[in-house]
Amino acid sequence: MNIKSLVLVFLIVSLSAVCISAQHKFYVPDAEMKSFGGKYGDSALKRLEALLTLMDELSAETEDKKVIKINSFF
């Protein structure tokens, strides 16, 4: 299983761990990030952080653009 698949599986399984802060930014609580990094490694952790950043950047975009950008990410 490649890193993209691992990240996708993690995100699906722990979708409830992704939160939105008061500043309307996506994040995963520190304990979950640490657990994820320990389980899947630093490269997967960096990829998750990049995905969260992308999700923040796309918050004001249309749904079509969001889908295209997120699909391109994977």
C-alpha positions in Angstrom: 0.0 0.0 0.0 1.5 3.4 -1.0 1.6 6.5 1.1 -1.3 8.1 -0.7 -3.5 5.1 0.1 -2.4 5.2 3.8 -3.3 8.8 4.1 -6.7 8.3 2.5 -7.5 5.4 4.7 -6.4 7.3 7.8 -8.6 10.3 6.8 -11.6 8.2 6.1 -11.3 6.2 9.4 -10.6 9.2 11.5 -12.6 11.8 9.8 -14.1 12.8 13.1 -10.6 13.8 14.2 -10.5 16.6 11.6 -11.9 19.7 13.3 -12.5 23.3 12.4 -11.0 25.9 14.7 -12.6 29.2 15.8 -10.6 30.8 13.0 -12.3 28.5 10.5 -9.1 26.5 9.8 -9.0 22.7 9.5 -6.8 20.9 11.9 -6.2 17.5 13.5 -5.7 17.6 17.3 -2.0 17.3 18.4 -2.5 13.9 20.0 -4.0 12.5 16.8 -1.2 14.1 14.7 1.4 12.5 17.0 -0.3 9.1 16.7 -0.6 9.4 13.0 3.0 10.4 12.6 4.1 7.5 14.8 2.0 5.0 12.9 2.6 6.1 9.3 5.9 8.1 9.4 7.0 11.7 8.8 6.3 11.7 5.1 2.6 10.8 5.7 2.4 13.4 8.4 3.8 16.1 6.1 1.2 15.0 3.4 -1.6 15.3 5.9 -0.4 18.8 6.9 -0.3 19.7 3.2 -3.9 18.4 2.8 -5.1 20.5 5.7 -3.4 23.6 4.3 -5.0 22.9 0.9 -8.4 22.5 2.5 -7.9 25.9 4.3 -6.9 27.6 1.0 -10.0 26.2 -0.8 -12.6 27.2 1.8 -13.9 30.1 -0.2 -13.8 28.3 -3.6 -16.8 26.7 -5.4 -17.6 23.1 -4.8 -16.4 22.1 -8.3 -13.0 23.7 -7.8 -12.7 22.1 -4.3 -13.4 18.6 -5.8 -10.9 19.1 -8.6 -8.1 20.4 -6.4 -8.6 17.7 -3.7 -8.8 14.9 -6.3 -5.6 16.4 -7.9 -3.9 16.2 -4.5 -4.4 12.5 -4.3 
